Amino acid sequence: MNLLAIDTAGKTAAVAVLRDEVLLYEAAANNGLTHSETLLPMVDTALKACGLRCADIDLYGVTAGPGSFTGLRIGLAAVKGMALPRQTPCAGVSTLEALAWGMAGQGTVVGALDARRGQVYWAGFDLATHDRLTPDDAAPVQALENFVAGCKKPLFFVGDGAALCYNRFSELPGVLPCPQPLRVLRGSGVALAARRMLQAGRTVPPAELLPDYHRLSQAERERAEREGRAAPDHPHS
């Protein structure tokens, strides 16, 4: 099985190709260019390096959220464009779960993305099995305190919200530092999470691949406030 994985949820664009359990190719770019400029050339390079075409891909994996609204749409649109002609199955991967797949060992890993206003998108995972311990959520950093205190140690934070979490919890026993290069989401993490979704029967046709933003945009929140109604915290479309 050939699996092409893509991440455009944050500042870094990442691509990976997995064949069964073997990583054939992986690349990432955080060069200041937009994902619309870098992604498709990266995909083209990856496929050529592996001697593959889109017709050879059996599954597409892509980060579906949380993350940058624009970034997510770019990645999802690219995958839909490649998958639609042959109705290739797709896996819309949680960005936080893909982050967790970049680490291995014993203990706990928390994927954390900066959600602004002192909040993070976060979820906890068992480091050995990558089984999910919590659902994806958006919360103030201090709201993670009970989870951090009660989870298996050692505990690592990954993602662009890791620094916020370490600032709050680094002095607690069992919370260990993670070097910045290891906090970045890798294409192989997306691929491994997508493969698990395939094994669990959770892939979808291209037309059903949708973003999971986890919150309304700022413009939508401000509109809701002007209209005097509460904005839902976790929209799923």
TIFI-506990 format. One line per field, with one value per atom (N, C-alpha, C): residue in one letter; x, y, z. Coordinates in Angstrom, 2 decimals, padded with zeros to 5 digits. Layout:
// residues N
resn	c(A,...) .
xx	c(X,...) .
yy	c(Y,...) .
zz	c(Z,...) .
// end
This chain:
// residues 237
resn	c(M,M,M,N,N,N,L,L,L,L,L,L,A,A,A,I,I,I,D,D,D,T,T,T,A,A,A,G,G,G,K,K,K,T,T,T,A,A,A,A,A,A,V,V,V,A,A,A,V,V,V,L,L,L,R,R,R,D,D,D,E,E,E,V,V,V,L,L,L,L,L,L,Y,Y,Y,E,E,E,A,A,A,A,A,A,A,A,A,N,N,N,N,N,N,G,G,G,L,L,L,T,T,T,H,H,H,S,S,S,E,E,E,T,T,T,L,L,L,L,L,L,P,P,P,M,M,M,V,V,V,D,D,D,T,T,T,A,A,A,L,L,L,K,K,K,A,A,A,C,C,C,G,G,G,L,L,L,R,R,R,C,C,C,A,A,A,D,D,D,I,I,I,D,D,D,L,L,L,Y,Y,Y,G,G,G,V,V,V,T,T,T,A,A,A,G,G,G,P,P,P,G,G,G,S,S,S,F,F,F,T,T,T,G,G,G,L,L,L,R,R,R,I,I,I,G,G,G,L,L,L,A,A,A,A,A,A,V,V,V,K,K,K,G,G,G,M,M,M,A,A,A,L,L,L,P,P,P,R,R,R,Q,Q,Q,T,T,T,P,P,P,C,C,C,A,A,A,G,G,G,V,V,V,S,S,S,T,T,T,L,L,L,E,E,E,A,A,A,L,L,L,A,A,A,W,W,W,G,G,G,M,M,M,A,A,A,G,G,G,Q,Q,Q,G,G,G,T,T,T,V,V,V,V,V,V,G,G,G,A,A,A,L,L,L,D,D,D,A,A,A,R,R,R,R,R,R,G,G,G,Q,Q,Q,V,V,V,Y,Y,Y,W,W,W,A,A,A,G,G,G,F,F,F,D,D,D,L,L,L,A,A,A,T,T,T,H,H,H,D,D,D,R,R,R,L,L,L,T,T,T,P,P,P,D,D,D,D,D,D,A,A,A,A,A,A,P,P,P,V,V,V,Q,Q,Q,A,A,A,L,L,L,E,E,E,N,N,N,F,F,F,V,V,V,A,A,A,G,G,G,C,C,C,K,K,K,K,K,K,P,P,P,L,L,L,F,F,F,F,F,F,V,V,V,G,G,G,D,D,D,G,G,G,A,A,A,A,A,A,L,L,L,C,C,C,Y,Y,Y,N,N,N,R,R,R,F,F,F,S,S,S,E,E,E,L,L,L,P,P,P,G,G,G,V,V,V,L,L,L,P,P,P,C,C,C,P,P,P,Q,Q,Q,P,P,P,L,L,L,R,R,R,V,V,V,L,L,L,R,R,R,G,G,G,S,S,S,G,G,G,V,V,V,A,A,A,L,L,L,A,A,A,A,A,A,R,R,R,R,R,R,M,M,M,L,L,L,Q,Q,Q,A,A,A,G,G,G,R,R,R,T,T,T,V,V,V,P,P,P,P,P,P,A,A,A,E,E,E,L,L,L,L,L,L,P,P,P,D,D,D,Y,Y,Y,H,H,H,R,R,R,L,L,L,S,S,S,Q,Q,Q,A,A,A,E,E,E,R,R,R,E,E,E,R,R,R,A,A,A,E,E,E,R,R,R,E,E,E,G,G,G,R,R,R,A,A,A,A,A,A,P,P,P,D,D,D,H,H,H,P,P,P,H,H,H,S,S,S) .
xx	c(000.84,000.00,000.87,000.60,001.32,000.45,001.02,000.29,001.04,000.35,000.91,000.30,001.15,000.69,001.14,000.26,000.50,000.11,000.91,000.52,000.72,-000.32,-000.24,-000.95,-001.05,-001.84,-001.15,000.17,000.92,001.88,002.97,003.93,004.74,004.92,005.73,004.84,005.27,004.62,005.41,004.71,005.38,004.73,005.55,005.10,005.84,005.15,005.79,005.12,005.90,005.38,005.71,004.68,004.83,004.38,005.20,004.81,004.72,003.51,003.28,003.88,004.93,005.52,006.84,007.19,008.48,008.29,009.02,009.00,009.92,009.33,010.12,010.69,009.95,010.36,009.71,010.45,009.90,010.62,009.86,010.45,009.57,010.19,009.46,010.10,009.30,009.80,009.13,009.96,009.48,010.33,010.13,011.01,010.36,009.20,008.54,007.61,007.66,006.76,005.40,004.37,003.04,002.93,002.00,001.79,001.32,000.61,000.15,001.34,002.47,003.68,004.51,004.55,005.50,004.91,003.61,003.08,003.14,002.56,002.50,003.88,004.84,006.19,006.79,006.50,006.99,006.37,005.08,004.42,005.00,005.21,005.77,007.15,007.98,009.33,009.25,008.33,008.20,007.81,006.83,006.38,007.48,008.17,009.25,010.38,010.69,011.78,011.46,010.17,009.74,009.34,009.42,009.02,007.54,006.74,005.30,004.55,003.28,002.34,001.12,000.27,-000.96,-001.76,-001.69,-002.43,-001.93,-000.73,-000.16,-000.48,-001.10,-001.39,-002.69,-002.62,-003.79,-004.53,-003.87,-004.50,-003.80,-004.60,-004.08,-004.38,-003.37,-003.56,-003.25,-004.05,-003.86,-004.36,-003.65,-004.12,-005.38,-006.43,-007.73,-008.06,-007.21,-007.44,-007.16,-006.95,-006.97,-005.73,-005.74,-004.62,-005.07,-004.17,-004.48,-005.63,-006.68,-007.83,-007.39,-006.60,-006.16,-005.26,-004.33,-003.43,-004.18,-005.14,-005.92,-006.65,-007.23,-007.97,-007.06,-005.84,-004.89,-004.57,-004.25,-003.90,-005.06,-006.24,-007.41,-007.80,-007.72,-008.06,-007.09,-005.80,-004.80,-005.07,-005.35,-005.62,-006.89,-007.93,-009.16,-008.90,-008.11,-007.81,-007.09,-006.19,-005.45,-006.29,-007.18,-007.91,-009.19,-009.84,-011.15,-011.16,-010.17,-010.27,-010.41,-009.77,-009.83,-010.59,-011.21,-011.94,-011.06,-009.82,-008.88,-009.30,-009.32,-009.70,-008.80,-009.38,-008.66,-008.84,-007.83,-007.88,-007.62,-008.64,-008.48,-007.97,-006.68,-005.99,-006.05,-006.28,-006.13,-004.70,-004.52,-003.17,-002.47,-003.20,-002.62,-002.18,-002.95,-002.56,-001.33,-001.27,-000.09,001.16,001.03,002.16,002.63,001.69,002.05,002.80,002.45,003.11,004.57,004.99,006.40,007.29,006.70,007.45,007.18,008.11,007.92,008.69,008.26,008.92,007.90,008.15,007.24,006.79,005.52,005.02,003.87,003.84,002.73,003.27,002.59,002.92,001.65,001.81,000.69,000.98,000.10,000.16,-000.51,000.17,-000.36,-000.09,-001.14,-001.01,-001.46,-000.76,-001.09,-002.42,-003.44,-004.77,-004.99,-003.92,-003.97,-004.80,-004.72,-005.47,-005.22,-003.96,-003.60,-004.16,-004.66,-005.23,-004.39,-004.59,-003.97,-005.02,-004.88,-005.54,-004.67,-005.26,-004.41,-005.12,-004.32,-004.81,-003.65,-003.95,-002.93,-002.97,-001.78,-001.65,-000.64,-000.88,000.10,001.31,002.48,003.68,004.06,003.76,004.15,003.20,001.90,000.90,000.28,000.45,-000.19,-001.71,-002.21,-003.64,-004.04,-005.20,-005.68,-006.13,-005.74,-006.12,-007.20,-007.26,-008.26,-008.73,-009.90,-010.32,-009.56,-009.53,-008.99,-009.83,-009.17,-009.89,-009.13,-009.84,-009.22,-009.49,-008.42,-008.59,-007.42,-007.61,-006.48,-005.41,-004.15,-003.05,-003.24,-003.68,-003.82,-004.86,-005.77,-006.80,-006.23,-004.99,-004.35,-003.78,-003.86,-003.14,-003.52,-004.80,-005.21,-004.71,-004.78,-004.28,-002.78,-002.03,-000.57,-000.21,-000.94,-000.63,-000.93,-001.94,-002.38,-001.91,-001.24,-000.87,000.42,000.67,001.92,003.10,004.20,005.41,006.47,007.43,007.64,006.57,006.49,005.52,006.28,005.94,006.54,005.44,005.74,004.84,005.46,004.63,005.09,004.10,004.56,003.72,004.10,003.53,003.93,003.36,002.51,002.04,002.81,003.84,004.61,005.29,005.81,006.51,005.58,004.33,003.36,003.15,003.08,002.87,004.10,005.27,006.49,006.66,006.28,006.36,005.52,004.43,003.52,003.89,004.38,004.50,005.91,006.92,008.26,008.85,008.41,008.97,008.31,007.25,006.57,007.38,007.41,008.15,007.64,008.60,008.24,007.99,007.90,007.74,009.13,009.43,010.77,010.79,011.90,011.97,012.06,011.53,011.61,012.27,013.40,014.07,013.14,013.31,012.41,012.29,013.38,013.21,012.33,012.22,011.38,009.93,009.65,008.27,007.51,008.20,007.58,006.83,005.67,004.89,005.61,005.75,006.41,005.39,005.73,004.86,004.67,005.71,005.60,004.58,004.44,003.42,002.02,001.80,000.52,000.28,001.33,001.20,000.85,001.51,001.25,-000.15,-000.58,-001.94,-002.98,-002.70,-003.62,-003.70,-002.56,-002.57,-003.42,-003.34,-004.19,-005.66,-005.98,-007.38,-007.85,-006.99,-007.35,-007.63,-006.77,-006.94,-008.24,-008.66,-009.88,-011.12,-010.95,-012.09,-012.64,-011.78,-012.24,-011.82,-011.54,-011.25,-012.56,-012.47,-013.67,-013.37,-014.41,-014.21,-013.75,-013.11,-012.60,-013.66,-014.87,-015.91,-016.30,-016.04,-016.42,-015.27,-014.16,-013.01,-013.24,-013.37,-013.73,-012.78,-012.62,-011.78,-012.50,-011.74,-012.28,-011.57,-012.14,-011.47,-011.44,-012.39,-012.49,-012.98,-013.00,-013.59,-013.89,-014.77,-015.09,-013.92,-013.85,-012.85,-013.13,-012.15,-012.33,-013.48,-013.57,-014.65,-016.01,-016.12,-017.39,-017.73,-016.69,-016.95,-017.42,-016.77,-017.16,-018.57,-018.92,-020.28,-021.30,-020.98,-021.89,-022.06,-020.95,-021.04,-021.90,-021.78,-022.59,-024.06,-024.34,-025.73,-026.27,-025.42,-025.86,-026.15,-025.42,-025.64,-024.30,-024.37,-023.15,-022.62,-021.31,-020.68,-020.30,-020.59,-020.19,-018.68,-018.15,-016.70,-016.06,-016.82,-016.19,-016.99,-016.97,-017.62,-016.87,-017.55,-016.90,-017.09,-017.21,-017.30,-016.78) .
yy	c(-001.19,000.00,001.25,002.15,003.43,004.53,005.26,006.30,007.62,008.64,009.98,010.83,011.45,012.25,013.70,014.61,016.05,016.78,017.77,018.65,020.10,020.92,022.36,023.12,022.49,023.07,024.26,024.33,025.40,026.06,026.64,027.34,026.39,025.16,024.19,023.36,023.22,022.29,020.99,019.86,018.57,017.57,016.69,015.64,014.35,013.23,011.93,010.89,009.87,008.71,007.46,006.69,005.46,004.29,003.26,002.02,000.93,000.50,-000.45,000.16,-000.42,000.12,000.83,001.03,001.63,003.07,003.99,005.39,005.55,005.84,005.99,007.39,008.38,009.77,010.68,011.71,012.70,014.03,015.13,016.45,017.47,018.55,019.63,020.95,022.00,023.33,024.39,025.21,026.37,027.55,027.95,028.92,030.28,030.50,031.79,031.89,030.91,030.92,030.35,030.70,030.19,028.73,028.01,026.62,026.49,027.48,027.43,027.47,028.03,028.06,026.79,026.23,025.14,023.74,023.58,022.23,021.35,021.81,020.95,020.62,021.57,021.16,020.12,020.22,019.22,017.85,017.82,016.56,015.96,016.80,016.33,015.73,016.40,015.89,014.57,014.47,013.24,012.06,012.27,011.17,010.74,011.72,011.39,010.65,011.07,010.43,008.97,008.65,007.28,006.50,007.14,006.46,006.19,007.10,006.91,008.00,007.72,008.71,008.72,009.69,009.72,008.44,007.84,006.59,005.45,005.58,004.52,004.70,005.81,006.08,005.39,004.63,003.89,004.62,005.58,006.33,007.68,008.72,010.05,010.39,010.90,011.39,012.88,013.64,015.09,015.59,016.55,017.16,017.96,017.67,018.30,019.32,019.46,020.44,019.84,020.71,022.17,022.70,024.02,024.67,025.93,026.48,027.67,027.37,028.20,027.96,027.91,028.89,028.94,027.76,027.45,026.33,025.02,024.78,023.54,023.44,024.54,024.51,024.20,024.72,024.45,022.96,022.37,020.94,020.06,020.35,019.55,019.67,020.88,021.07,020.31,020.35,019.64,018.13,017.59,016.15,015.78,016.59,016.30,016.29,017.26,017.34,016.11,015.56,014.36,013.10,013.07,011.85,011.67,012.77,012.68,011.87,012.03,011.31,009.80,009.22,007.77,007.39,008.38,008.13,007.39,007.84,007.25,007.59,006.64,006.91,007.97,008.71,009.79,009.65,010.10,010.13,011.56,012.18,013.51,013.37,013.62,013.32,014.50,014.23,015.26,015.76,017.06,017.64,017.25,017.20,016.87,015.41,014.53,013.13,012.93,013.65,013.56,014.02,015.08,015.53,014.43,013.76,012.72,011.56,011.24,010.14,010.45,011.67,012.01,011.64,011.18,010.79,009.33,008.69,007.30,007.07,006.08,005.77,005.35,005.69,005.39,006.70,006.77,007.97,008.57,009.90,010.63,011.73,011.97,013.10,013.92,015.24,016.16,016.97,016.87,017.74,019.05,020.16,021.47,022.49,023.19,024.26,025.56,026.64,027.95,028.41,028.55,028.98,030.47,031.18,032.61,032.88,034.08,034.53,033.63,033.15,032.34,030.94,030.49,029.16,028.28,026.97,026.00,025.00,024.53,023.30,022.17,021.18,020.15,018.80,017.75,016.40,015.57,014.62,013.75,012.36,011.74,010.42,009.59,008.27,007.37,007.29,007.47,007.58,006.24,005.13,003.81,003.32,003.54,002.98,004.01,005.30,006.42,006.36,005.62,005.63,006.99,007.46,008.76,008.69,009.68,009.78,010.84,011.82,012.89,013.27,013.84,014.39,015.68,016.07,017.38,018.46,019.47,020.52,021.82,022.92,024.25,024.76,025.15,025.55,026.44,027.24,027.98,026.99,027.40,026.50,025.94,026.78,026.32,025.23,025.09,024.06,022.66,022.54,021.23,020.69,021.46,021.13,019.77,019.45,018.16,017.01,017.17,016.10,015.91,016.99,016.92,016.25,016.58,016.03,014.54,014.07,012.70,011.72,012.19,011.29,010.55,009.53,008.77,009.66,009.46,010.23,009.30,009.84,011.26,011.82,013.15,013.87,014.84,014.83,015.74,016.55,017.80,018.65,018.86,018.76,018.98,019.91,020.56,021.50,022.93,023.88,025.27,025.89,025.14,025.58,024.97,024.16,023.49,024.48,025.58,026.56,027.14,027.41,027.92,026.92,025.64,024.60,024.42,024.44,024.30,025.49,026.67,027.84,027.64,026.90,026.68,025.47,024.39,023.10,022.54,023.23,022.65,022.28,022.92,022.63,021.43,020.90,019.76,018.48,017.59,016.32,015.51,015.00,014.14,014.84,016.18,016.94,017.20,016.60,016.68,017.56,018.26,019.14,018.34,018.92,018.34,019.36,019.03,020.01,020.55,021.80,022.44,021.68,021.18,020.46,019.22,018.63,017.45,017.81,019.10,019.53,019.78,019.81,020.15,018.95,019.18,018.11,017.57,016.27,015.62,014.94,014.86,014.17,012.71,012.09,010.69,010.52,011.53,011.48,011.45,012.26,012.25,010.88,010.33,009.04,007.93,007.90,006.84,006.97,008.21,008.40,008.00,008.33,007.95,006.44,005.76,004.30,003.68,004.23,003.71,003.94,005.10,005.36,004.36,004.00,002.98,001.65,001.25,-000.02,-000.04,001.15,001.24,001.47,001.52,001.72,003.13,004.12,005.50,006.41,005.84,006.68,007.09,008.11,008.62,008.84,008.90,009.30,010.76,011.18,012.55,013.62,013.44,014.45,014.66,013.66,013.75,014.23,014.58,015.07,016.53,016.82,018.15,018.62,019.94,020.47,020.38,020.35,020.40,021.56,022.75,023.96,024.08,023.48,023.50,024.83,025.89,027.14,028.02,028.97,029.90,030.85,031.42,032.43,033.68,034.56,035.79,036.62,036.71,037.48,036.91,035.56,034.92,035.12,035.06,035.30,036.73,037.69,039.09,039.35,038.68,038.82,038.27,037.11,036.53,037.43,038.07,038.99,040.20,040.71,041.86,041.50,040.26,039.81,039.33,039.38,039.03,037.58,036.70,035.27,034.60,033.48,032.76,032.02,032.08,031.36,029.96,028.92,027.57,027.45,026.66,026.57,025.62,024.62,023.58,023.30,024.21,023.92,022.83,022.04,020.91,020.99,022.18,022.29,023.65) .
zz	c(000.00,000.00,000.00,-000.93,-001.00,-000.41,000.55,001.27,001.11,000.62,000.51,001.61,002.43,003.56,003.41,003.82,003.65,004.93,005.30,006.41,005.99,006.16,005.93,007.06,008.24,009.32,009.99,009.89,010.53,009.57,010.10,009.26,008.39,008.86,008.13,007.20,005.96,005.03,005.04,005.12,005.19,004.26,003.71,002.80,003.14,003.07,003.28,002.42,002.08,001.34,002.15,002.47,003.23,002.37,002.29,001.62,002.66,002.95,004.04,005.32,005.88,007.10,006.85,005.59,005.24,004.80,005.42,005.01,003.81,002.64,001.43,001.28,001.75,001.50,002.54,002.94,003.85,003.64,003.65,003.50,004.21,004.66,005.31,004.92,004.87,004.50,005.37,006.00,006.77,006.33,005.08,004.44,004.21,004.82,004.68,003.49,002.59,001.44,001.86,001.13,001.44,001.00,001.65,001.27,-000.18,-000.66,-002.05,-003.01,-002.57,-003.41,-003.27,-002.09,-001.83,-001.93,-001.63,-001.43,-002.67,-003.78,-004.96,-005.52,-005.57,-005.96,-005.02,-003.72,-002.77,-003.06,-003.35,-003.68,-004.95,-005.96,-007.23,-007.01,-006.22,-005.92,-005.18,-004.22,-003.43,-004.32,-005.17,-006.04,-007.01,-007.60,-008.54,-007.84,-006.60,-005.86,-005.56,-005.45,-005.15,-006.39,-007.56,-008.79,-008.86,-008.29,-008.22,-008.97,-009.29,-009.81,-008.89,-009.10,-008.29,-008.45,-009.64,-009.88,-009.01,-008.45,-007.61,-006.12,-005.76,-004.36,-003.96,-002.86,-002.38,-001.27,-000.61,000.48,000.61,000.78,001.07,002.53,003.22,004.57,004.62,005.34,005.40,006.75,007.32,008.57,008.29,009.09,008.89,009.96,010.97,012.02,013.39,014.36,014.27,013.57,013.32,012.67,011.97,011.16,010.37,009.42,009.45,008.58,007.12,006.69,005.29,004.97,005.88,005.65,005.49,006.37,006.28,004.96,004.51,003.25,002.08,002.10,001.01,000.95,002.10,002.12,001.72,002.25,001.94,000.47,-000.08,-001.50,-002.40,-002.03,-002.83,-002.82,-001.65,-001.56,-002.32,-002.19,-002.94,-004.44,-004.90,-006.33,-006.84,-006.01,-006.42,-006.27,-005.28,-004.97,-005.78,-006.17,-006.82,-008.12,-009.03,-010.30,-010.16,-009.14,-008.95,-007.69,-007.03,-005.78,-004.77,-004.67,-003.73,-002.30,-001.39,-000.01,000.63,001.58,002.26,003.77,004.50,005.96,006.41,007.01,007.58,009.00,009.20,010.45,011.41,012.69,013.71,013.73,013.65,013.70,015.00,016.09,017.39,017.45,016.84,016.79,015.91,014.79,013.91,014.65,015.45,016.26,017.20,017.84,018.81,018.15,016.90,016.20,015.88,016.05,015.85,017.01,018.12,019.32,019.63,020.35,020.76,022.06,022.82,024.08,025.11,026.37,027.46,028.10,028.50,029.14,028.36,028.31,027.70,026.81,025.71,024.84,024.65,024.76,024.54,023.29,022.31,021.15,021.50,021.26,021.65,020.55,020.15,019.16,019.79,019.47,020.01,019.42,020.27,019.84,020.11,020.51,020.81,022.07,022.54,023.72,024.94,025.07,026.22,026.20,025.04,024.94,024.01,024.15,023.25,022.79,021.56,021.14,021.67,022.32,022.90,022.96,023.04,023.29,023.79,024.68,025.24,024.63,024.51,023.90,024.68,024.74,025.33,024.40,024.95,024.12,023.49,024.16,023.64,022.56,022.75,021.83,020.91,021.25,020.56,020.65,021.62,021.88,022.45,022.06,022.52,023.98,024.77,026.17,026.40,025.54,025.66,024.26,024.13,022.83,022.53,021.27,020.91,021.59,022.13,022.83,022.71,022.94,023.03,024.44,025.14,026.54,026.96,028.02,028.60,029.06,028.99,029.34,030.75,031.69,033.07,033.22,032.25,032.34,032.15,031.67,031.50,032.80,033.88,035.12,035.67,035.73,036.28,035.43,034.11,033.24,033.43,033.44,033.58,034.91,035.97,037.29,037.36,036.61,036.76,035.70,034.64,033.54,033.83,033.01,033.13,032.78,033.48,033.22,032.64,031.87,031.58,030.65,030.65,029.81,028.92,027.63,026.67,025.99,025.66,024.88,023.49,022.46,021.08,020.38,019.32,018.59,018.88,018.13,018.32,019.59,020.31,021.62,022.77,022.44,023.50,024.43,023.88,024.71,025.78,025.41,026.38,027.51,027.15,028.16,029.04,028.45,029.25,030.19,029.75,030.63,031.88,031.75,032.87,033.72,033.06,033.75,033.84,033.35,033.26,034.62,035.69,037.01,037.68,037.11,037.73,037.52,038.52,038.38,037.18,036.40,035.28,033.97,033.99,032.75,032.18,031.04,030.47,029.23,029.00,027.83,026.54,025.48,024.14,023.23,022.58,021.72,020.64,020.29,019.34,018.02,017.42,016.14,016.25,017.44,017.61,017.89,018.10,018.35,017.06,015.93,014.65,014.08,013.51,012.91,011.67,011.59,010.46,009.56,008.29,007.36,007.72,008.28,008.68,009.81,010.67,011.72,011.13,010.09,009.40,008.76,008.15,007.48,008.46,009.61,010.59,011.18,011.43,011.93,010.88,009.62,008.53,008.38,008.51,008.40,009.51,010.73,011.81,011.49,010.91,010.54,009.50,008.55,007.56,008.23,009.16,009.85,010.67,011.14,011.94,011.09,009.76,008.87,008.92,009.14,009.32,008.17,007.01,005.84,005.17,004.31,003.63,002.16,001.31,-000.08,-000.12,-001.20,-001.28,-001.01,-001.51,-001.35,000.11,000.95,002.36,003.25,002.66,003.42,003.79,005.08,005.54,006.63,006.77,007.85,009.19,010.26,011.61,012.32,012.20,012.66,014.18,014.87,016.33,016.89,016.13,016.59,015.38,015.55,014.48,014.25,013.06,012.78,013.61,013.71,014.48,013.91,012.59,011.98,012.34,012.34,012.69,014.16,015.04,016.46,016.70,016.02,016.20,015.69,014.59,014.06,015.06,015.65,016.62,017.83,018.25,019.39,019.05,017.83,017.42,017.39,017.01,016.92,018.26,019.28,020.62,020.84,020.13,020.33,020.63,021.29,021.66,020.45,020.26,019.15,019.61,018.82,019.20,019.22,020.18,020.34,019.33,018.86,018.06,016.78,015.82,014.54,013.82,013.04,012.35,010.85,010.32,008.87,008.45) .
// end
